[in-house]
Each structure stands twice: as C-alpha cells, then as structure tokens.
Amino acid sequence: MNAAPAAVSVVEYGARRALIVAGVMLAALMQTLDSTITNVALPAIQGNTGASSDESTWVINGYTIAVVIVIPIIPWLQAVLGRKRYFIISVIGFTAMSFLCGVSTSITELVLFRIAQGIFGAGLLATGQTILRDTFPEKQIGLSQAIFALGAIGGPALGPPIGGWLVDNVSWNYCFLINIVPGIVSALILAAFLRDPQGARKMPMDVVGLVLLVAGVGALQYFLSEGERYDWLSDPNILACAVIAIVGIGGLIVWELRFAKTPLVDIAIFGDRSLAAGVGLALILGAVLLGTQYVLPQYVQSALGFTATLSGLLVLVKALPIAIMTLALAPLVMRLDARYFIAIGFAFTAVSCYWQGAVTTPDSGFGIFVGSLVLGGAAVAFMYVPLSVAVLGAVPRERGGSASAWINVAVQLGGSVSIALLSTLVDQRAAFHQSVLAGSVNVAAAHLPAFPTPAMLASIAGIVSGQSSVMAYADTSFAVSLFAAMAIPVVFIMRKSRNDGVEIEFGG
C-alpha cells in the first residue's frame, strides 16, 4: 500500500464556502428525500407496474441493502479515488439512476435501478458530512453539523409530503425524476469549487473482507426487512440469513482486526471509546427517528383513512421544528456539555411518543397530532447535532471519514431494526386487542336483536378490527417512548465534554 499523501487544509470562506455547502446540501437532500419519498409511492408503483406486494417492497429493500453494504467501505473508496472524485461520481451516478428509475416500465427494471441508485447514494451522506466538517474551521464544527442536519434529518421528513403530492397530482415517476435538476447543479458546483484534502492512492482490495461484508450485512438487512413477513426464524430462508449474518459479521470483525494486511473496513476505530459510545447512541437515534417516521404514515393512512398528501403534511409538521431548533442550538452545542442536549432530546422523544399514543383514537384528526410532532421534531434537533459534533470532534480529521461512515451505518441499521420490530409489534398487538375486544362483545352490550343479520355482524367486526388497529399503533408509540426514556441514563455513561469547541470525549 502506498503511503497516504499529506493532508492539506480545505477550509473555505465567503462565497466559495457557500457554494460548496449548497452543492453538498443538494446532494444530501436528494439522498434523504429518496429514502422516504418512495414509501408513499409504493401503492401507485404496484398498481402501475402490475407488481405484487412482495415485489414492490424490493423497491425499498433493494436500495436499503445496497446503501448499508457500501457505507462501511466509503473510506476505502475515498482513498482509492480521492474524496472529491468519489463524491462527484456518487452524485452523477445517483442522478443517472434516478432518471432510469423514473422511466422504468417494469418492476424488475425499477428494482435493479434502485439497487444501483443505493450503491451511488450510500456515499452522499457520509462523504457530505465529512466535507462540511473540513470546509469549516474547527471552532465552527457545530455550525457545519447543524447545516448538514438540515438535509440529513429534514430530508426524510420532507419526503412524504412531496411524494404524496406528486403521487396524487402528477405521477409516481416524478418521485425519482425530481432528483435530476438538483443532481446536475450539485455536480457542476462541486466539480468547479470542491478541493480534495488528499489525492488518490493505490490500495489493494481486501477481497475476503469484501465477501464477508456483503454476505454478513446483506443477510442482516434481508433478515430485518423480510423477517416479519415470513414469521421470522420459522422460515428456513430467514433462519439461513440469520446464520449467515452472524457468521459473516463475526468473521469480518475477526478478519479485519487480526488478519487483514490492508483492512477494507476501519473496525479498529472502535478502540476509541468516544466513537464507540457515539455510534451506540446513533443506533438508538436511528431506531427512534426512522422507526417513528415509518409507523406514522402507515397508521394514519391505514387506520384513519388519511390521503397520501395529508399524511405527508403530518410528517412535515415534525420537520419544521427540526430546522428551526437545529440552527438555534448550533452555537450552544460548542459551549455547553453535549450530554445534556442529548439527554433532553431523548426525554422530549419519550414525552412526544407517549403523548401521541395517548391521543390516538379511531376518530383522530390532523390537528390532534400537531403538538406531539412539534415536540418530537425539537427532540431530534437536541440529539443529532450534539452527537455528530461529539463524535467528529473526538477523532482526528484524517479519521473523520470513518467516523462519519459509522454514524450513518448505525442510523440506518437502527432504523431497520426498529422498523422490523415495530411492524411485528403492530401485528401482534392488533391480534391481541382484536381477541380481547371480540371476546367482550355480546348481543346485549351491542344492543343487537336476538338474531342479528350478517350485515350487523360484519359492521361489528369492522369496528372491532379498526379499534384493534388503532390500539396496536398506540402501543408502538408507548414502546418507543419507553425505549427513549431508558436511553437517558446511558447518555451519562459518557464523560463530561471538554468545552473547548473541538474535542468531546465519552467513556469511563
């Protein structure tokens, strides 16, 4: 392996920095919007392509699996290609695949192009986060991460309302075609103004590590995505994926730490207790954030009959306080102990989710959710920026790419685990509540005649089923609330931050 060339400062000021920020944010927004905008379009995609429910879910699963596999090897790709070249290739590739997804005529084409889109899209967030960190001086790392958070967190919240409007008023195809203009503009700006802190260098490919990574992480993501559909370990394919995931990931850790001469994945960075603790909290953050963003649209559309547009607007309510609070908190994060911000964020999340579950009824309207969602949005702002600043501020700049990659892996995996568990919980609790409610119904209590008609019985069955569904979704809110509350003491395992505006340490 060739020695790494000496790193040069890429801190920018004035108009040049503003343009670089704009280019990076356009790329980040493309990726994060696409992660949720497609969820709203799935029913329309299924109807227009003639795909089954199982086939259409691979529009999301294929993309997610590709992203999770590629993110850990981004530092290696940056070293081989150079960070600037890799990022621009990612932007161009993502934009091109977005076009091909938008003009797809079959579900097979769409799934294949989505997988390719995920391969390119994986680099947009992790690399963009590192670029912004290096573009700002050390004393402004909080500002850089606050700006990045607007795309990383705000994008998924904007996806459902934009996707809902496009599906209801134009076509599902534009959920992908919407990326073309921002992608072209981003690539042109970055090509003209972005500088590379280190040039490309030759590095051998760790083939064993790559095989173990693809097998282990791919099997894990498939297990999480499809496990609930096929009743988890009772299905031989899901069981096989669980075994492959354990062997593959376990083998990857051992291989990269003990035997690989040029490790593909920087697992050794977890020897830094600061990063290890931060990645653990990012896992929890991903579980809370992405899990709730998945469940809410499902609930209001299936149980309450909201349109795609209305459910998207409900998610947008949560995005607005994220944007406002993120920028407001940025200067404070660099001066005060990061642990208190993160703890407040988890506390707000616990209250928000409990509040949402408590007001859930079969007749809940749009306005009933606004208060809990505003509080939930503020909670995300309190968690994301302090966590990013703490982790990136605790590692040397040359390892910032690895740190950012692991943060993004943790958020993605946390979301996948949460979605899988919450989906299972909804089904199980709905069956439980339906059994309890059905057992409590009798002719006298329901004010039915001695011999009710089939229509009367069907009406009662519908009411029981609807109430059971609502109660099940309320249970998921209570579960997330409890999980967030349990995370608060974990925050204070971290060591108090050194408020010098740069380094924040965790650990005992």
N, C-alpha and C positions, 0 to 999 in steps of 0.2 A: 504493500500500500504506500502510495506517495504521501509525503508529509503534507499536512494541510498548509496552504499559504497563509501568511499572516493576515489577520482580520484588520480591516480598515473601518474607520468610523463612517456611518452613513446617516448621521444625524442631519436633519434638514430644517430649514427655517423659511418663513414667508410663503410666497405663492407656490414655490416648488413643493414644500411640505403639504400645503393644502391640496394640490393636485394629486400627489401620491396618496394622501388619505382618501380622496374622492375615488381614485381608481381601486384601492383596496376595499373600500366600503361597498362599491358597486358589485365587486366580485363576491364579497361575503354575503350581501343581501340576496344575490342570485341563488347561492347555495342554500341559505337558510330558508328563504321563501319556498324553494323547491321541495324542501323536506316536509312541508306541511300542506302546501297548496294542492298536492296530488291527492291527499286524503279525501278532500271534498269532491274531487273529480272522479273518484273510482266508480260510483254507480253509473255515471254517464259513459265512462270508458267501457264498462262492462256491457252496457246496452248497445253502444255503437259498434263495438267490435265483435259482439256475439260471444264474449268470453264468459266462462263460468266464474263463480265467486272465488274458487281456489286459484284459477288462472290470473284473475285480475289483482289479487293480493300480491302477486310477484312483481307488479309494477313498483310496489313499495319495498318488498323484501329483497328483491334483487339489488336495488340501489343501496339499501342499508348494509347488506352483506359486503358489497364492494367497498363502501366507504370505511367500514370497520377494519377490513383486511389491510387496506392501503395506508391508513393513517399512521400505524406504528413504523412504517418504513420510509416515511416522508423525510426524516433527517438524512437517510442514506441517499435518497433521490436528489435532495438538495445538494449534497456533497458531490455527486457524480455529474449533475447537470449545471450546478450553480443555482443559487436561490432565485435570482431574477429570471433566468431562463425557465426553470421549473414552474414558477408561478405563472408566467405568461403562457406557457404550454397548457397549464391546467385551465386557465381562463378560456383560451381558444378552444380547447378540447371540450370543455363543458358547454360552451356556446354552440359548437357544432352539433354535439349530441342532443342539445335541447331542440335544435331545428329538426333533426331527424326524428326525435320523439314526437314532435308536433305534426309531422307529415306521415307518421306511421299509419298503415292501413290494416294491420292485424295485431293481435295481442302478442304474437311471437316476436314481431319486429319491435314492438314497443318495449317489451321486457329486455330484449338484447341491447337496445339502445340505452335503456335506463341503467343497465349494469355498466356499460361503458361510461355513461354520464357520472355514475358513482365513482368510478376509477379516477376520472379527472377531478370531480368535485371534492374528493377527500382532501386535496391539498389546499383548497381555497381558504378554509377557516384556520387551520393550524399554521399555515405559512403566513397568512394575512395577519394573524395575531402577533407573530414574531416580527414581521416587517414593521408594524406600527410601534412595537416596543422599541426597535432600534432606530426608528425615524425620529423619535422624540428623545430629548436628553433624559438622563437618569432621574432628575428631580421631577419630571413630568410623566413618569410611568403610569401614575394614576389616571391622568388625563387620557393617555394613549389607550388604556384598557377600558375607560369609560366610553370613548368613541367606538372602540371595537365592539363593546357590549351592545350598542345600539343596533348593530347588524346581527350579531350572534344570538341575541335574545329577542330583539324586536322583530327580526325577520320571520321566525316561526309563528309569532302572534299575528303578523300581517297576512300570512299565507291563507288561512281560512276565509277571511272576508274578501280578499282579492279573488281567490279561487271560486268562492261561492258566487260572486257577481259574474265572473267570466262564464261559469257553467250555466247560470240561469239566463244570461243575456246574450252570450256570444257562442262559444263552443269550448269543449274541454281541451281542444288542441292548443288554444291560446294560453293555457296554464304552462306550456313549455315554450311556445313561441314568444312569450313576453320577455324571455331572457336574451333575445338576440341583440337588441339595441344596447342595453347595458353592458353586455359582454364585449361587443365591438368597441364601445367607448372606453371601457376599463382596459382592454388590451392595448389600445393606442396610447392612452395616458401612461401606462406602466412602461411600455416599450420606450417612450420618449424621456421619462424622468426618473424611473427607479434605478438605483445603483445597487451593485452587488457587494456585500461585505467581504466575500471570499469567492475566488474563482472556482471553476470546476476542477476536480482532480480524479485520477484513476483509482477506483476501489474495486477489489474483486467481489463477485457476488457470492454471498453466503447461501448456497443452494439448499443445504439441509435446513437452515433457519427459515428460508422462504417456504419450503414444503410444510414444515411444522406449523408455521404461522397460518398459512392458507387453510390447512386441514383443521387446526385447532380452533381458530377464531371463526372460520366459516361454519364449522359444525356447531359451535356455540350459538352463533347468531341464528342459524336454522332452527336449532332446538328451541330458542326463545320465541322465534317468530311463529313456528308451526306447532309447538308442543300442545297448546291449549286446544287447537283444532282437532288433534288426533289423540287426545286423552293422555298426553304425556308419556310416561315410561311404559304404559300398557301397549303402546305401538312399537313394533320391533325397529322401525326406521328411526323413530325418535330416540329410542334406547341406544341404538348404534351411534347416533350423533352425540349423545351424552358421553359415551365411552370415548369416541374419537376426540371430543373437545377436551376431556380430562387428560388423555394421553398426549394430544398434540400440544396443548398449552404447557403442561408439565414438562414435556420433553423440550419445548422451546426454551423454557427458563433454564433448565439444566444445561442445554447445549450452548446457549448464548453466554452463560456465566462461566462455564468450565472448559468448553472445548473449542468454541469458535475463535479462529485467529483474527478475523475481522467481523465482529458481530453485526448482523443486519439490523437488529433491534437493540436500542440502548436500554437494556434492563438494569445495568449496573447503576444507573442514575438513581434508582430507588434506595441506594445506600445513603442518599441524602434524606434524612428524616423529614426535612421541610417538604420536599417534593412528595414523599410517600404519604404524609398526612394530608397534603393538599389534594392529591389525586383521590384519596379516600373520600374526602368531602365533596369533590367534584362528582364522584359516583352517586353520592346521596342527592346532590343538587340535580343531576340529570334525572334521577328516579322521580323526584318530586315535580320538577318542571315539565319534562316531556310526558310523564305519566298523566298528569292532570290535563295537559293540553290535548292528549289523545282521548281521554274519557269524556270531557265536557261536550264536545261536538256530537259524539256518539249518543250521549244521554239526551241532549235537547232535541236532536233530530228523531231518534227512535222512540223515546218515551213521551216527549212533549209536542212533537209534530212541528218543530221549527223548520223553516226552509234553510237551504244551504247558505243563502246570503245572510239571514238573520243569525244563524249560529256562528257565522264568521264574524259578524259585527260584535257578537258577545265576546269572542276571543279578543277582538280589537280593544275592548274596554280595558283588558288587562295590560295591553301593550302601552297605552298612553302613560300610566304612572311609571312604567319601566323607563321610558325615555326621559321623563322629567326628573325622576329621582336619581337616575344613573349619573347625569351631568351634575346634579346638585351635590351629590356625595363625593364626587371625584377629588376635590381639594381636601376634604376632611379625611379621606382614607389615608393620605400621606402623612397626616399629623397625629392621628389617634390610633389606638390599639385595634388592629384588624379583627381580633377575636370578637369584640363587642358588636361590630357591624354584622358579622356572620351569624352570631347567636340571635341578634334581633331579627335577622332575616328568617331564620328557622322558626322563631316564635311567631312572627307575623304569618308565616305559612301555616303553622298549626292552627292559629285562630281563624284564618281565612277558610281553610278547608272544613273545619268544624262548623263554621257559620254557613258555608254553602250546603253542607249536609243537613243542617238543622232547618233550613228554609225550603228544602226540596219537597214538593208535593206534586200530584198529577196535574194541578192547575197552575203551576208556577209560570209566571210571565217573564218577559225580558228584564224588567226593572228589578225583580226580586234578587237577581244575581249581581247587580252592579256593585254594591258595597263590598261584598266578599272578594270580587275580582279586582277591584281597585287596591284593596289591602294586599291581595296576593301579588299584584304587579310590583307594589312597593317592596315586598319581601324579596323578590328576585333581584331587584337593584341592590339591596343590602347584602346579598350573598355573592353575586357574580363578580363584581369589580374588586371587592376586597380579597376574594380568593385568588383571582388572577394576579393581582398586584403582589400578594404574598408569595405565590409560587414563583412567578417570573423574577421577582426581586430577590429571591433567595438563591438563585443559581447564576453562575457566570453567563455572560452574554453568549459565549460560544455554545452553551448547552441550552439556550433558550428555545431552540427548535425542538429539541427532545422534550423539554418540559411542556411546551405548548401542545405537542402531539399527544402526550399522555393525558393532559387535561381534556382534550377533545375526545380521545378514546373513552375515558371514564364517563364523560357526559353521555356519549352515545350508548355505551353498554348499560349505564344506569337507567337510561330511558327504555332500552329494550327489555331489561329485567322487569322494570316497573310495569310496562305495558302488558307483558306476558302475565304477570301476577294479578294485575287489576282486571284483565279480561277474564281470567279464571275465577276471580273473586265475584265478579258480576254474575257469571253463570251459576255459580254455586249458591250465592245468596238469593238470587232470583228463584231458584228451585226451592230453597228453604222457605222463603217467605210465601211462595205460592202454596206449598204444602200446609203451612200453618193457617193461612187465610182461608184456603179451601175447606180445611177441617172445621173452621169456625162458622161457616155458612150453613144455615138451615132454613127451612121454609118459613118458619115463624119470624126469625130475625130479619129475613129479607123481604117480609111482607108479601110472600107469594101465595097464590092459591094452592090448594092441596095437590093439584095436578098441573104443574107449570108446563107451558108449551116449550118446544125446542128453542124457539126464539128467545124466550125469557132466560132459559138456562145458558144459551150462548152469550147473552148480554152479561149475565153474572160472571161467566168465565172470562169474558173480555175485561171486565172491571178488575177481577182478581189478578189477572195476568199483568194489566197495566200498573196496578198498585204495587205488585211484587217487583216489577222492573224498577219503578221509582225508588222503592226502599233499598233495592240492591245497589243502585248508583249512589244513594246516600251513604250506604255502608262503605263504599270505596273512599268517599270523602273523609269519613271518620278514620279509616285505616291510614290514609296519607297524613292526616292531622296527627295521629299518634306517632307515626314514624318520624315526622318532622320534630315533634316535641322530644322524642328520645335522642335525636341528634344533637340537641343543645348542650348537654354535658360533655359530649365528645369534643366539641369545639374548644373547651377549656383544658383539654389534654395538651393543647398547643402551648408553647412557651410564649410569654408576652412579647409582642413585637418591639423591635428597636426602632423607635420613631425617628429615623434619620432620613426618611423619604426614599430609601433604597432597599435595605435588607430587612426582611421579616422572617423570623425563624419559628419552626414548630418543633415539637418533640419534648422529651423529658430530660 
